[in-house]
Amino acid sequence: LAVHVHPYPNNILAVWIYLAHLIKKTIV
């Protein structure tokens, strides 16, 4: 998992939240 997130370290958290929303939409 090599993503360029030097300027925004918190971007990883945002990505996980985004993925969580996608998963919720897929399951529901």
C-alpha positions as CSV (number, residue, x, y, z in Angstrom):
1,L,0.0,0.0,0.0
2,A,2.2,2.8,-1.3
3,V,0.2,6.0,-1.5
4,H,1.7,9.5,-1.8
5,V,0.4,11.2,1.3
6,H,3.3,13.3,2.4
7,P,1.5,16.7,2.5
8,Y,-1.5,15.2,4.2
9,P,-0.8,12.3,6.7
10,N,-4.4,12.4,7.8
11,N,-5.5,11.6,4.2
12,I,-5.1,7.9,5.1
13,L,-7.9,8.3,7.7
14,A,-10.1,10.1,5.2
15,V,-9.5,7.3,2.7
16,W,-10.5,4.7,5.2
17,I,-13.7,6.6,6.1
18,Y,-14.4,6.9,2.3
19,L,-13.9,3.1,1.9
20,A,-16.1,2.5,4.9
21,H,-18.9,4.5,3.3
22,L,-18.5,2.5,0.0
23,I,-18.6,-0.8,1.9
24,K,-21.7,0.3,3.8
25,K,-23.4,1.2,0.5
26,T,-22.4,-2.1,-1.1
27,I,-23.6,-4.2,1.9
28,V,-26.8,-2.2,2.4
